[in-house]
Amino acid sequence: MALATNALTTLSAAKNYLKIAAGDTSRDELLEELISSLSLAMENHIGRAVIRRQIVDEPHEGCGRVLQLENYPVTEFSVLLEDGETVAADRYEVIKASGLVIGKRAFRGTLLASYSAGYADTAQHAPRDIQLALWKWLYATLYTEDGVEKETLGDYSVQYYGFAEGMPSDTMRLLEPYRTRTV
């Protein structure tokens, strides 16, 4: 199995973090499946793409002069259609970092936006804190007991990763700055 195109880290980087020897391929298939699945879960959690992808005909309803794209940062803006007609590029400005399209006049009707968005072109170039968040989730998935947060035996006690919404707390904290804010 190969990693999905949305993978937020490489197999070799994950194995390095998990202290699995590069030559040990016994769990590669499991790791690849986990990397792909957890990457998708992380993108769903933050509400947008991390690895750059093309977004085609994202629908919006005209609602004034400001249009918020679902995915950002925008790397390239292709076209904006308003009721099927191309809106001239000089009629709006795209603020790539925030995914805002600001019109010189109000947008009306059905809008379709086509653009590319994401933080990186490949998993190797994904933001390091996002990769760390994924590595921590991989570690927690592979090496902690499901549902057990703390164990005590006599004077010995061990605290496992805390989980919230099925995701380790450390992972959630690392992803928080990337989450889509809704108003």
LUMMI-927515 format. One line per field, with one value per atom (N, C-alpha, C): atom name; x, y, z. Coordinates in steps of 0.02 Angstrom, whole numbers. Layout:
BEGIN
site <- [CA;...] .
east <- [X;...] .
north <- [Y;...] .
up <- [Z;...] .
REM end
This chain:
BEGIN
site <- [N;CA;C;N;CA;C;N;CA;C;N;CA;C;N;CA;C;N;CA;C;N;CA;C;N;CA;C;N;CA;C;N;CA;C;N;CA;C;N;CA;C;N;CA;C;N;CA;C;N;CA;C;N;CA;C;N;CA;C;N;CA;C;N;CA;C;N;CA;C;N;CA;C;N;CA;C;N;CA;C;N;CA;C;N;CA;C;N;CA;C;N;CA;C;N;CA;C;N;CA;C;N;CA;C;N;CA;C;N;CA;C;N;CA;C;N;CA;C;N;CA;C;N;CA;C;N;CA;C;N;CA;C;N;CA;C;N;CA;C;N;CA;C;N;CA;C;N;CA;C;N;CA;C;N;CA;C;N;CA;C;N;CA;C;N;CA;C;N;CA;C;N;CA;C;N;CA;C;N;CA;C;N;CA;C;N;CA;C;N;CA;C;N;CA;C;N;CA;C;N;CA;C;N;CA;C;N;CA;C;N;CA;C;N;CA;C;N;CA;C;N;CA;C;N;CA;C;N;CA;C;N;CA;C;N;CA;C;N;CA;C;N;CA;C;N;CA;C;N;CA;C;N;CA;C;N;CA;C;N;CA;C;N;CA;C;N;CA;C;N;CA;C;N;CA;C;N;CA;C;N;CA;C;N;CA;C;N;CA;C;N;CA;C;N;CA;C;N;CA;C;N;CA;C;N;CA;C;N;CA;C;N;CA;C;N;CA;C;N;CA;C;N;CA;C;N;CA;C;N;CA;C;N;CA;C;N;CA;C;N;CA;C;N;CA;C;N;CA;C;N;CA;C;N;CA;C;N;CA;C;N;CA;C;N;CA;C;N;CA;C;N;CA;C;N;CA;C;N;CA;C;N;CA;C;N;CA;C;N;CA;C;N;CA;C;N;CA;C;N;CA;C;N;CA;C;N;CA;C;N;CA;C;N;CA;C;N;CA;C;N;CA;C;N;CA;C;N;CA;C;N;CA;C;N;CA;C;N;CA;C;N;CA;C;N;CA;C;N;CA;C;N;CA;C;N;CA;C;N;CA;C;N;CA;C;N;CA;C;N;CA;C;N;CA;C;N;CA;C;N;CA;C;N;CA;C;N;CA;C;N;CA;C;N;CA;C;N;CA;C;N;CA;C;N;CA;C;N;CA;C;N;CA;C;N;CA;C;N;CA;C;N;CA;C;N;CA;C;N;CA;C;N;CA;C;N;CA;C;N;CA;C;N;CA;C;N;CA;C;N;CA;C;N;CA;C;N;CA;C;N;CA;C;N;CA;C;N;CA;C;N;CA;C;N;CA;C;N;CA;C;N;CA;C;N;CA;C;N;CA;C;N;CA;C;N;CA;C;N;CA;C;N;CA;C;N;CA;C;N;CA;C;N;CA;C;N;CA;C;N;CA;C;N;CA;C;N;CA;C;N;CA;C;N;CA;C;N;CA;C] .
east <- [42;0;44;25;62;24;61;29;-19;-73;-122;-90;-117;-90;-99;-144;-155;-110;-65;-23;17;17;49;120;144;213;233;297;321;328;329;338;405;458;524;527;496;496;456;400;360;399;432;471;528;559;612;586;529;499;481;453;431;488;549;609;602;577;573;629;671;728;703;740;721;714;755;753;697;664;609;546;525;466;405;410;356;290;293;232;219;255;248;177;144;76;29;34;-7;9;73;92;66;71;47;-29;-65;-138;-154;-119;-130;-112;-56;-36;-89;-114;-165;-230;-252;-315;-311;-258;-251;-240;-206;-197;-265;-308;-375;-414;-409;-443;-418;-352;-324;-348;-349;-375;-448;-487;-557;-563;-520;-521;-505;-455;-438;-483;-517;-566;-538;-478;-451;-391;-369;-314;-247;-203;-134;-89;-96;-58;-96;-60;-91;-132;-192;-235;-277;-301;-342;-415;-447;-517;-554;-602;-637;-711;-734;-805;-833;-796;-821;-881;-940;-1000;-1007;-1033;-1049;-1110;-1146;-1201;-1177;-1192;-1173;-1200;-1156;-1177;-1138;-1137;-1100;-1033;-988;-923;-869;-879;-827;-848;-805;-816;-760;-777;-728;-722;-663;-650;-642;-663;-659;-587;-544;-475;-427;-380;-328;-270;-210;-193;-201;-219;-228;-159;-142;-78;-86;-144;-158;-233;-258;-329;-341;-385;-395;-451;-512;-569;-626;-665;-726;-783;-834;-894;-951;-990;-1050;-1108;-1153;-1208;-1184;-1129;-1103;-1058;-1052;-1010;-945;-890;-825;-823;-802;-794;-723;-718;-653;-608;-545;-498;-489;-502;-494;-555;-605;-665;-659;-604;-596;-522;-509;-441;-443;-392;-388;-333;-351;-302;-285;-229;-211;-204;-173;-160;-225;-277;-339;-395;-384;-435;-494;-483;-537;-535;-594;-602;-644;-615;-649;-667;-732;-757;-757;-751;-756;-830;-873;-945;-972;-1033;-1062;-1068;-1055;-1067;-1140;-1170;-1239;-1247;-1298;-1312;-1266;-1261;-1220;-1148;-1102;-1031;-996;-950;-908;-836;-796;-726;-682;-631;-582;-514;-476;-411;-372;-310;-271;-254;-251;-239;-202;-167;-131;-67;-39;22;86;81;141;122;172;161;167;207;219;221;217;221;287;342;407;408;366;366;307;267;212;240;204;229;250;307;336;290;253;209;150;128;76;103;164;195;203;225;233;166;113;46;28;43;28;72;136;180;155;134;109;46;2;-58;-40;8;31;58;100;129;74;27;-27;-69;-80;-119;-83;-19;20;40;52;84;46;-16;-55;-116;-141;-200;-262;-307;-368;-408;-425;-468;-434;-370;-336;-294;-308;-271;-218;-230;-183;-188;-130;-129;-86;-107;-69;-64;-4;8;55;27;68;93;159;190;204;194;208;146;154;98;123;82;99;39;54;2;10;-43;-42;-67;-64;-89;-162;-181;-251;-285;-345;-381;-443;-457;-519;-545;-607;-637;-598;-569;-533;-463;-441;-376;-335;-270;-230;-231;-231;-232;-174;-114;-55;-66;-96;-110;-159;-212;-261;-229;-186;-153;-109;-73;-30;-71;-131;-172;-214;-223;-268;-255;-192;-181;-204;-213;-233;-308;-345;-417;-454;-502;-545;-590;-595;-639;-704;-759;-823;-852;-887;-915;-989] .
north <- [-60;0;62;111;174;225;275;328;367;390;432;499;533;598;651;638;686;672;622;603;664;674;733;720;660;643;584;570;513;453;394;333;334;356;357;406;464;513;485;453;424;369;326;272;300;352;384;410;444;469;412;359;302;256;273;233;162;156;93;94;44;42;46;83;93;26;-22;-88;-133;-116;-155;-137;-180;-167;-205;-238;-281;-244;-179;-142;-86;-87;-33;-26;-82;-78;-46;-66;-37;38;55;126;168;142;179;191;139;146;197;194;242;313;322;388;417;378;402;419;374;384;443;445;499;567;567;629;657;614;635;661;625;647;715;727;791;847;835;886;900;849;860;901;887;924;998;1013;1084;1117;1078;1106;1129;1107;1125;1082;1089;1049;1074;1027;1044;1034;977;965;997;1035;1075;1030;1055;1021;1071;1049;1090;1085;1142;1145;1172;1134;1152;1165;1223;1242;1236;1265;1268;1316;1293;1335;1383;1442;1493;1531;1560;1605;1676;1719;1789;1820;1850;1876;1938;1985;2046;2048;2087;2097;2048;2010;1966;1893;1853;1782;1746;1700;1661;1593;1578;1513;1461;1400;1348;1327;1327;1305;1364;1369;1419;1396;1419;1474;1454;1503;1495;1502;1454;1459;1488;1474;1502;1506;1563;1572;1569;1523;1512;1555;1545;1579;1585;1637;1648;1657;1615;1621;1647;1692;1720;1705;1661;1637;1614;1576;1546;1591;1654;1701;1714;1717;1731;1802;1810;1876;1899;1958;1985;1992;1973;1973;2043;2096;2163;2185;2141;2156;2130;2095;2068;2061;2054;2042;1979;1936;1875;1885;1877;1879;1806;1785;1714;1683;1717;1689;1671;1711;1700;1671;1665;1638;1684;1748;1796;1822;1826;1857;1920;1977;2041;2073;2081;2111;2187;2218;2291;2312;2263;2272;2207;2207;2147;2090;2030;1970;1951;1927;1907;1840;1804;1741;1685;1634;1576;1587;1578;1586;1519;1509;1449;1472;1449;1469;1408;1417;1365;1393;1354;1377;1319;1330;1279;1308;1263;1285;1232;1253;1208;1240;1210;1237;1211;1153;1123;1081;1070;1028;954;936;866;857;794;778;801;796;817;891;930;1003;1027;980;999;1035;1082;1116;1065;1078;1030;1017;1068;1056;1011;1014;969;898;890;824;796;838;817;795;831;812;743;728;662;609;623;574;557;608;597;553;564;524;452;444;377;340;375;345;324;369;354;295;291;237;170;170;108;84;131;112;126;145;154;109;93;51;94;67;103;118;180;200;206;185;188;251;296;358;355;314;311;243;216;153;161;129;133;63;46;-17;-3;-2;16;87;96;162;181;135;148;174;227;255;278;269;292;329;385;426;420;398;393;458;460;518;530;593;610;615;589;591;633;671;710;702;686;676;625;574;522;541;600;626;644;627;645;721;740;811;849;819;852;866;819;829;886;888;942;1010;1015;1079;1102;1055;1073;1095;1068;1085;1147;1169;1225;1288;1308;1369;1363;1302;1291;1282;1277;1264;1320;1303;1352;1382;1446;1482;1499;1484;1503;1559;1604;1660;1651] .
up <- [0;0;0;-38;-39;4;27;66;23;52;17;1;-49;-69;-15;33;87;147;143;200;224;290;319;343;333;349;305;304;266;312;282;321;357;323;355;413;407;462;522;508;562;597;559;589;631;607;645;712;712;774;822;793;833;853;832;847;820;759;723;671;671;624;552;511;442;405;423;390;415;469;496;457;413;371;396;453;477;490;505;519;469;413;364;338;323;296;347;410;463;471;472;479;421;360;302;307;329;337;391;447;501;480;446;423;378;330;284;321;365;401;450;489;538;504;447;409;388;363;343;404;459;520;543;538;559;512;447;401;414;428;446;510;557;621;611;571;561;510;469;423;356;338;272;255;193;167;193;209;227;166;133;72;14;-25;-79;-125;-140;-188;-226;-283;-326;-303;-293;-274;-336;-360;-422;-407;-428;-422;-352;-303;-234;-234;-214;-218;-159;-174;-124;-149;-103;-122;-113;-162;-157;-94;-56;9;27;-17;-3;-39;-13;-47;-26;27;52;47;17;9;46;92;129;96;68;38;93;80;131;146;96;105;96;140;136;178;166;122;48;8;-64;-96;-138;-173;-243;-273;-339;-348;-370;-382;-457;-478;-550;-579;-552;-582;-531;-539;-500;-549;-542;-584;-542;-571;-539;-585;-563;-605;-674;-674;-735;-776;-760;-797;-760;-796;-766;-740;-677;-647;-664;-694;-713;-651;-658;-601;-572;-610;-583;-541;-535;-495;-424;-408;-341;-324;-260;-236;-193;-201;-161;-108;-45;9;23;-4;-5;65;111;177;214;206;243;200;134;91;80;87;75;4;-27;-92;-80;-93;-80;-146;-156;-218;-215;-273;-276;-275;-285;-275;-248;-225;-194;-244;-220;-260;-253;-307;-306;-341;-323;-357;-333;-376;-361;-384;-338;-353;-352;-399;-401;-404;-356;-353;-367;-409;-423;-406;-366;-341;-313;-297;-261;-192;-143;-74;-36;15;60;85;137;167;134;100;72;11;-32;-91;-76;-26;-9;66;87;159;189;151;177;194;162;173;215;241;285;347;375;435;488;519;567;627;649;706;687;624;601;597;572;570;641;687;757;786;770;794;769;707;679;712;721;753;823;861;929;927;879;873;853;808;790;852;890;950;998;1010;1057;1032;967;939;945;934;934;1004;1050;1112;1176;1173;1234;1232;1290;1296;1280;1239;1223;1286;1296;1350;1418;1423;1488;1489;1536;1541;1595;1648;1703;1736;1754;1790;1852;1907;1969;1999;2020;2054;2112;2173;2231;2225;2231;2224;2152;2106;2035;2001;1962;1925;1857;1805;1738;1709;1677;1646;1570;1535;1463;1432;1368;1332;1350;1359;1370;1302;1296;1233;1240;1188;1185;1114;1106;1040;1000;1032;997;976;992;971;1033;1035;1093;1105;1168;1186;1156;1156;1126;1053;1017;946;936;978;972;984;1034;1049;991;960;903;842;834;776;786;848;863;821;811;770;697;673;604;594;648;643;609;568;536;589;589;636;600;632;604;646;613;649;659] .
REM end
